[in-house]
Amino acid sequence: MGAGGPDEEDNRWPPWLKPLLRESFFVQCKLHADSHKSECNMYCLDCMNGALCSLCLNHHKDHRAIQIRRSSYHDVIRVSEIQKVLDITGVQTYIINSARVVFLNERPQPRPGKGVTNTCEVCERSLLDSFRFCSLGCKIVGTSKNFQKKKKHSAAMASDSEDSYSSSSHGREKSMVRGFTPSTPPPTSANYRTAKRRKGIPHRAPMGGLIIEY
């Protein structure tokens, strides 16, 4: 890998973004466990020192802090907050509680629904046609150079695998056909009965000997 390769990838994003996506929110603050406002749903973009509760923010008054919200047990952030500090182009937005939000990380989906024409380029979650990614995390992965190469390589591997399987399957089918195809036509019912009736019938030799057909 060339010099500066990994750094170039990291420099495409703010230094706080990847730590933010890895953080666990909505846990109890260890410093303010006795407070009823001890739920950690804030994050300081300047300090990047983990999830914070509202009381922790007293020490970050002049810093950039954003609030994380929940939707069906998944972390979201309001578009009005995140778009001030991050380019979210291509990430699908949702209206939740009258506010437009984006999801932080991908959400597993068994399979796209019927009639779906567009899916997330990373996790294949169903999307509206104008978007490429379902979350900020998927955008990071999907726009990296390594992902593009991996995607093409996987497609080539899948194609080769399908060709190999198709060829081997076709060969097995031909082999099976050859194995089950009789080399000579089967006897007709009339000939079969005649042959069966003749089988084992003794014939006398001209000199009185006995010849048995087996």
C-alpha positions as CSV (number, residue, x, y, z in Angstrom):
1,M,0.0,0.0,0.0
2,G,1.3,3.4,-0.9
3,A,2.5,6.0,1.6
4,G,-0.4,7.8,3.2
5,G,-3.0,5.3,1.9
6,P,-4.8,4.7,5.2
7,D,-4.4,8.3,6.2
8,E,-6.0,9.5,3.0
9,E,-9.1,7.3,3.8
10,D,-9.4,8.7,7.3
11,N,-8.9,12.3,6.2
12,R,-12.0,12.0,4.1
13,W,-14.1,12.1,7.3
14,P,-14.0,14.2,10.4
15,P,-11.9,12.6,13.2
16,W,-15.0,12.3,15.4
17,L,-17.2,10.4,13.0
18,K,-15.9,6.8,13.3
19,P,-15.6,7.0,17.2
20,L,-19.2,8.4,17.2
21,L,-20.5,5.4,15.2
22,R,-18.8,2.9,17.5
23,E,-20.1,4.5,20.7
24,S,-22.8,3.0,22.9
25,F,-25.5,5.5,23.8
26,F,-28.4,5.4,26.2
27,V,-26.4,3.8,29.0
28,Q,-26.3,5.2,32.5
29,C,-23.6,7.8,33.2
30,K,-21.0,6.5,35.7
31,L,-20.3,10.0,37.0
32,H,-23.9,11.0,37.5
33,A,-25.6,7.7,38.3
34,D,-27.7,9.3,41.1
35,S,-29.3,11.8,38.8
36,H,-32.5,11.2,36.8
37,K,-30.7,12.8,33.8
38,S,-27.9,10.3,33.8
39,E,-28.8,8.7,30.4
40,C,-25.9,9.2,28.0
41,N,-27.3,10.5,24.7
42,M,-24.9,13.4,23.9
43,Y,-21.6,13.4,22.2
44,C,-18.9,16.1,22.1
45,L,-17.3,16.4,18.6
46,D,-14.3,18.3,20.0
47,C,-13.4,16.1,22.9
48,M,-14.5,12.7,21.4
49,N,-14.4,11.2,25.0
50,G,-17.4,9.0,24.8
51,A,-21.2,9.3,25.4
52,L,-22.2,12.1,27.7
53,C,-25.2,12.8,29.8
54,S,-26.8,16.3,30.0
55,L,-24.9,17.0,33.3
56,C,-21.6,16.1,31.6
57,L,-22.2,18.9,29.1
58,N,-21.6,21.5,31.8
59,H,-17.9,20.8,31.1
60,H,-18.3,21.2,27.3
61,K,-20.2,24.5,27.1
62,D,-18.1,26.0,24.3
63,H,-17.8,22.8,22.4
64,R,-19.7,21.3,19.5
65,A,-22.1,18.7,21.0
66,I,-24.8,16.7,19.2
67,Q,-27.7,14.7,20.6
68,I,-28.4,11.1,19.7
69,R,-32.0,9.9,19.6
70,R,-33.6,6.5,19.4
71,S,-35.9,4.9,16.9
72,S,-36.9,1.2,17.3
73,Y,-33.7,0.6,19.3
74,H,-31.5,2.2,16.7
75,D,-29.5,5.4,17.1
76,V,-30.5,8.4,14.9
77,I,-29.5,12.0,14.7
78,R,-31.5,14.9,13.4
79,V,-30.5,16.1,9.9
80,S,-30.6,19.7,11.2
81,E,-27.7,18.9,13.5
82,I,-25.6,16.6,11.6
83,Q,-25.7,18.4,8.2
84,K,-23.9,21.4,9.8
85,V,-20.8,19.3,10.4
86,L,-21.0,16.4,7.9
87,D,-22.0,15.8,4.3
88,I,-24.8,13.3,4.3
89,T,-25.5,13.3,0.6
90,G,-26.7,9.9,-0.5
91,V,-27.9,8.8,2.9
92,Q,-31.6,8.2,3.2
93,T,-33.5,10.4,5.7
94,Y,-36.6,9.6,7.6
95,I,-39.3,11.5,9.4
96,I,-39.6,10.4,13.0
97,N,-41.6,12.4,15.6
98,S,-42.0,15.2,13.1
99,A,-38.2,15.6,12.7
100,R,-36.0,14.5,9.8
101,V,-33.3,12.1,10.9
102,V,-30.6,9.8,9.6
103,F,-29.5,6.5,11.1
104,L,-26.0,6.1,12.5
105,N,-25.4,2.5,11.6
106,E,-26.9,-0.2,9.3
107,R,-30.0,-2.1,10.4
108,P,-30.2,-5.8,9.5
109,Q,-32.9,-6.7,7.0
110,P,-33.6,-10.4,6.0
111,R,-34.4,-9.5,2.4
112,P,-35.8,-6.6,0.4
113,G,-39.6,-6.5,0.0
114,K,-41.4,-7.2,-3.2
115,G,-41.2,-4.5,-5.8
116,V,-38.0,-3.0,-4.3
117,T,-35.9,-1.4,-7.0
118,N,-33.2,0.3,-4.9
119,T,-31.2,-1.0,-2.0
120,C,-28.3,0.2,0.2
121,E,-25.0,-0.4,-1.7
122,V,-23.5,-1.9,1.5
123,C,-26.1,-3.9,3.5
124,E,-28.9,-4.1,0.8
125,R,-31.6,-2.6,2.9
126,S,-34.5,-1.2,0.9
127,L,-34.2,2.5,0.0
128,L,-36.0,5.1,-1.9
129,D,-34.6,5.5,-5.5
130,S,-32.8,8.7,-4.8
131,F,-30.5,7.4,-2.1
132,R,-27.4,5.1,-2.0
133,F,-27.0,4.3,1.7
134,C,-29.2,3.6,4.7
135,S,-26.9,5.1,7.3
136,L,-23.8,7.1,8.0
137,G,-21.9,3.9,8.7
138,C,-22.8,2.4,5.3
139,K,-21.7,5.6,3.5
140,I,-18.3,5.4,5.1
141,V,-17.9,1.8,4.0
142,G,-19.5,2.2,0.6
143,T,-17.4,5.1,-0.5
144,S,-14.1,3.6,0.5
145,K,-11.7,2.4,-2.3
146,N,-11.3,-1.0,-0.7
147,F,-15.1,-1.6,-0.7
148,Q,-15.3,-0.9,-4.4
149,K,-12.5,-3.3,-5.2
150,K,-14.0,-5.9,-2.8
151,K,-17.4,-5.5,-4.4
152,K,-16.1,-6.1,-7.9
153,H,-13.9,-9.0,-6.7
154,S,-16.9,-10.6,-5.0
155,A,-19.0,-10.2,-8.1
156,A,-16.3,-11.8,-10.2
157,M,-15.9,-14.6,-7.7
158,A,-19.7,-15.2,-7.7
159,S,-19.7,-15.2,-11.5
160,D,-16.9,-17.7,-11.6
161,S,-18.5,-19.9,-9.0
162,E,-21.8,-19.8,-10.9
163,D,-20.1,-20.8,-14.1
164,S,-18.2,-23.6,-12.4
165,Y,-21.3,-24.8,-10.7
166,S,-23.3,-24.7,-14.0
167,S,-20.5,-26.5,-15.9
168,S,-20.2,-29.2,-13.2
169,S,-23.9,-29.6,-12.9
170,H,-24.3,-29.9,-16.6
171,G,-21.6,-32.5,-16.7
172,R,-23.3,-34.5,-13.9
173,E,-26.6,-34.3,-15.8
174,K,-24.9,-35.7,-18.9
175,S,-23.2,-38.4,-16.9
176,M,-26.5,-39.3,-15.3
177,V,-28.2,-39.5,-18.6
178,R,-25.5,-41.7,-20.0
179,G,-25.7,-43.9,-16.9
180,F,-29.5,-44.4,-17.2
181,T,-29.7,-44.7,-21.0
182,P,-29.8,-48.4,-22.0
183,S,-27.2,-49.4,-24.6
184,T,-29.7,-51.6,-26.4
185,P,-33.4,-51.2,-26.8
186,P,-35.5,-53.0,-24.1
187,P,-37.2,-56.2,-25.3
188,T,-40.9,-55.9,-26.3
189,S,-43.4,-57.6,-24.1
190,A,-44.1,-60.3,-26.7
191,N,-40.4,-61.1,-27.2
192,Y,-39.9,-61.0,-23.4
193,R,-42.7,-63.5,-22.7
194,T,-41.4,-65.8,-25.5
195,A,-37.9,-65.7,-24.1
196,K,-39.1,-66.3,-20.6
197,R,-41.2,-69.3,-21.7
198,R,-38.3,-70.8,-23.6
199,K,-35.8,-70.3,-20.8
200,G,-35.1,-73.6,-18.9
201,I,-37.1,-75.9,-21.3
202,P,-35.1,-79.1,-21.8
203,H,-34.2,-80.2,-25.3
204,R,-33.2,-83.7,-26.2
205,A,-30.1,-84.3,-28.2
206,P,-30.2,-86.6,-31.2
207,M,-28.4,-89.4,-29.3
208,G,-30.7,-89.3,-26.3
209,G,-28.6,-86.9,-24.2
210,L,-30.2,-84.0,-22.3
211,I,-29.2,-80.4,-22.8
212,I,-30.4,-77.9,-20.3
213,E,-30.5,-74.2,-21.2
214,Y,-29.7,-71.8,-18.4
